[in-house]
Amino acid sequence: MKVVNVMMGTPYFCRPEANLGSATELMWTGNCGFLPVVGDDDKVIGIITDRDICVALGTRGRPSGEVTVAEVMSTKVYSCAPEDDIHMALRAMREGHVRRLPVITNKGALVGVISMDDVLLRAQAPSLGKTPELSSEEIVKTYQAINVRQLPQAVATKRAVA
């Protein structure tokens, strides 16, 4: 199964100079929790999530219209290509600990988005003598890998001896 058969085409996206208010409105309209950020050359340069927006607005003390997407977005982009096998997309999700990926052509153009929800809807149960192309077991393992808790590390401090 190829990514192109699972992905959502015509995805919502935003530009880095957009403000968080407009990015939030796009997410509301598109019923999505993340947006690829596309630069002037129409290539994906980052990702912004609803969590990124929430944390930014809660910590910056500025209105959403004054904070740009560029200030908040992640520039580490995990992605896949439309012709990739679905298993490659799941591997990218596991490696990046992300539930959604932009689907990008080899020239960097955004052509879709694939999410764990999209993949889950196409899971197949094993049937007598037939191995499913996309097993629910693989999807569960991917989801578990994505959601491994990253706890803050305690830093040991030296205490002065009196």
RARAJO-V144403 format. One record per pair of residues at least 12 apart in sequence whose ideal C-beta (glycine too) atoms are under 10 Angstrom apart, sorted by the first residue. I is the first residue (numbers start at 1). J is the second residue. If there is no record, write none. Layout:
I:J, I:J
This chain:
1:85, 1:86, 1:87, 1:89, 1:119, 1:122, 1:124, 1:132, 1:133, 1:134, 2:81, 2:82, 2:83, 2:84, 2:85, 2:86, 2:88, 2:89, 3:80, 3:81, 3:82, 3:83, 3:84, 3:85, 3:86, 3:87, 3:88, 3:89, 3:92, 3:101, 3:103, 3:111, 3:112, 3:114, 3:118, 3:119, 4:81, 4:82, 4:83, 4:84, 4:86, 4:103, 4:111, 4:112, 4:114, 5:82, 5:86, 5:118, 5:122, 6:82, 6:86, 6:89, 6:103, 6:112, 6:114, 6:115, 6:118, 6:119, 6:121, 6:122, 6:134, 7:80, 7:82, 7:84, 7:86, 7:89, 7:101, 7:102, 7:103, 7:111, 7:112, 7:113, 7:114, 7:115, 7:118, 7:119, 8:30, 8:32, 8:100, 8:103, 8:112, 8:113, 8:114, 8:115, 8:117, 8:118, 9:82, 9:103, 9:111, 9:112, 9:113, 10:30, 10:110, 10:111, 10:112, 10:113, 11:30, 11:32, 11:34, 11:35, 11:36, 11:38, 11:100, 11:102, 11:103, 11:110, 11:111, 11:112, 11:113, 11:114, 12:26, 12:27, 12:29, 12:30, 12:31, 12:32, 12:34, 12:35, 12:36, 12:113, 13:26, 13:30, 13:34, 13:35, 13:36, 13:37, 13:38, 13:42, 13:44, 13:47, 13:48, 13:102, 13:110, 13:113, 14:26, 14:27, 14:35, 14:36, 14:37, 14:38, 14:46, 14:48, 14:69, 14:73, 15:35, 15:37, 15:38, 15:39, 15:40, 15:45, 15:68, 15:69, 15:70, 16:37, 16:38, 16:39, 16:40, 16:45, 16:46, 16:48, 16:68, 16:69, 16:70, 16:71, 16:72, 16:73, 16:75, 17:37, 17:39, 17:40, 17:68, 17:69, 17:70, 18:35, 18:37, 18:48, 18:68, 18:69, 18:70, 18:73, 19:63, 19:64, 19:65, 19:66, 19:67, 19:68, 19:69, 19:71, 20:48, 20:52, 20:53, 20:54, 20:56, 20:57, 20:60, 20:62, 20:63, 20:64, 20:65, 20:66, 20:67, 20:68, 20:69, 20:71, 20:72, 21:53, 21:57, 21:63, 21:64, 21:65, 21:66, 21:67, 22:64, 22:65, 22:68, 22:69, 23:35, 23:37, 23:48, 23:49, 23:50, 23:52, 23:53, 23:64, 23:67, 23:68, 23:69, 23:72, 23:73, 24:48, 24:50, 24:53, 24:54, 24:57, 24:64, 25:64, 26:48, 27:48, 27:49, 27:50, 27:53, 28:50, 30:113, 32:49, 32:50, 32:100, 32:113, 32:115, 33:49, 33:50, 33:51, 33:53, 33:99, 33:100, 33:115, 34:47, 34:48, 34:49, 34:50, 34:51, 34:52, 34:53, 34:74, 34:98, 34:99, 34:100, 34:101, 34:102, 34:113, 34:115, 35:47, 35:48, 35:49, 35:50, 35:52, 35:53, 35:69, 35:73, 35:100, 35:102, 35:113, 36:48, 36:73, 36:77, 36:79, 36:100, 36:101, 36:102, 36:103, 36:104, 36:110, 36:112, 36:113, 37:69, 37:70, 37:72, 37:73, 37:74, 37:75, 37:77, 37:102, 37:110, 38:102, 38:108, 38:109, 38:110, 39:70, 39:108, 41:108, 41:109, 42:107, 42:108, 42:109, 42:110, 43:104, 43:105, 43:107, 43:108, 43:109, 43:110, 44:77, 44:79, 44:102, 44:103, 44:104, 44:108, 44:109, 44:110, 45:70, 45:73, 45:75, 45:77, 45:108, 46:69, 46:70, 46:72, 46:73, 46:74, 46:75, 46:76, 46:77, 46:102, 47:69, 47:73, 47:74, 47:75, 47:76, 47:77, 47:78, 47:79, 47:96, 47:98, 47:100, 47:101, 47:102, 48:69, 48:70, 48:71, 48:72, 48:73, 48:74, 49:72, 49:73, 49:74, 49:98, 49:99, 49:100, 52:69, 52:71, 52:72, 52:73, 52:74, 53:67, 53:69, 53:72, 53:73, 55:72, 56:68, 56:69, 56:71, 56:72, 56:73, 57:72, 60:72, 74:96, 74:98, 76:96, 76:98, 77:96, 77:98, 77:101, 77:102, 77:104, 78:91, 78:92, 78:93, 78:94, 78:95, 78:96, 78:97, 78:98, 78:100, 78:101, 78:102, 79:92, 79:96, 79:98, 79:101, 79:102, 79:103, 79:104, 79:108, 79:110, 79:113, 79:114, 80:92, 80:93, 80:101, 80:102, 80:103, 80:104, 80:112, 80:114, 81:103, 81:104, 81:105, 81:106, 81:111, 81:112, 82:103, 82:104, 82:105, 82:106, 82:111, 82:112, 82:114, 83:103, 83:105, 83:106, 84:101, 84:103, 84:114, 85:133, 85:134, 86:114, 86:118, 86:119, 86:122, 86:133, 86:134, 86:138, 86:139, 87:133, 87:134, 87:138, 87:142, 89:101, 89:103, 89:114, 89:115, 89:116, 89:118, 89:119, 89:142, 90:114, 90:116, 90:119, 90:134, 90:138, 90:139, 90:141, 90:142, 90:143, 90:145, 90:146, 91:142, 91:145, 92:114, 92:142, 93:114, 93:115, 93:116, 93:119, 93:142, 93:143, 93:145, 93:146, 94:141, 94:142, 94:143, 94:144, 94:145, 94:146, 94:148, 95:145, 95:146, 96:146, 97:145, 97:146, 97:147, 97:148, 97:150, 98:115, 98:116, 98:146, 99:114, 99:115, 99:116, 99:117, 99:119, 99:142, 99:143, 99:146, 99:147, 100:113, 100:114, 100:115, 100:116, 100:117, 100:118, 101:113, 101:114, 101:115, 101:116, 101:118, 102:114, 116:139, 116:142, 116:143, 116:146, 119:134, 119:138, 119:139, 119:142, 119:143, 120:134, 120:136, 120:139, 120:140, 120:142, 120:143, 122:134, 122:139, 123:135, 123:136, 123:137, 123:138, 123:139, 123:140, 124:136, 124:139, 125:137
